């Protein structure tokens, strides 16, 4: 498991690569500003995604990240 510093660094990298720097900053500001239930947010985000697809994608991501390290 990654330590918190590495996890934050990787999270910021993923956000910046996928959203761009400005949108990544806006996303972080939005998440900090709003009070929300992260667990409920995830349920809504992934509600239509079959479990096998989620697990396959998570495993693919893990392998990609591991290969880069």
Secondary structure, 3 states (H helix, E strand, C coil): CCCHHHHHHHHHHHHHHHHCHHHHHHHHHHHHHCCCCHHHHHHHHCCCCCHHHHHHHHHHHHHHHHHHC
